[in-house]
Amino acid sequence: MSALEQEIIEKVHLLEPAAKQRVLETLTLDIQSVFDYEAWWAEVEVLQASIRARLGDGETVGALSLLDELREEES
């Protein structure tokens, strides 16, 4: 562990619980802000392939059709 990491940990221990929570939330957001576009796109392609396999290559489902179906299910 680096000296900086150790210092941060020591400082966090000095904080009140509410302040620790805010610091943790800030760090979590910072870590999550890194977006892996390639991994996301790979997931999209897998999902598209799954949908095509269920519907067939020539079939598509439009957004309005999906919304209508969701509205029908809610009724």
N, C-alpha and C positions, 0 to 999 in steps of 0.2 A: 504494500500500500504506500502510495506516495505521501510526502509531507503535506501536500495540499489536501488530499483526501482525508488524512488524519485530522487536519485542522478543521475542515468542514464538519466532520463527524463530531468533534469536540464542541464546536459552536452550536450545532443542532441540539446537542444534549443540554445546553444552557437555556434553550427556548422553552416558553410555556407551551402546554399542549396545543392550544389554538394556533399558535405561531408555527409549531412543528407541522401541523396539518396543512397550513397555507404553503409552507416550504415544500412539503411532499407533493401537493397538488401542482405547484409550479414546476417542480422537477419532472413530474409525470407528464405534464403537457409538453415540456421541452423534449423529452425523450420520444413522445409519440408524434412530434411534429415532423420527424424524418419520414418521408413518404417514399416507399420503394415502388416506383412506377412499373418496373419490369415484373415484379411479383404480382402486382395488382392486375396487370394486363394478362399474365399467365392464368390467373384465376378467372378473369372474364372469358378468356378463350375456352377454358374447361367448362364453364357454365354454358356458353354458347353451344359447344359440342353436345352437351347433355340435352339441351333444349331441342337441337336439331335431331338428335337420336330419337327423342320422344315424338316429335311432330312430323319428322320427315324433312328432307332437304328443301323441297319446294314450298313448304308451309311457313307462314310467319304469323305472329300475333302482334297486333298493334297495341299501343298504349291505351287507346280509347276502349278497345275490347277488354283489356285487363281491368280498367276502371269500372266498366259496366258489370263485369263479372264480380268484382269486389262489392259493388253496390248491391247486387242481387243477393250475395251471400249475407250481407249485413241486414237485409230486410226480413 
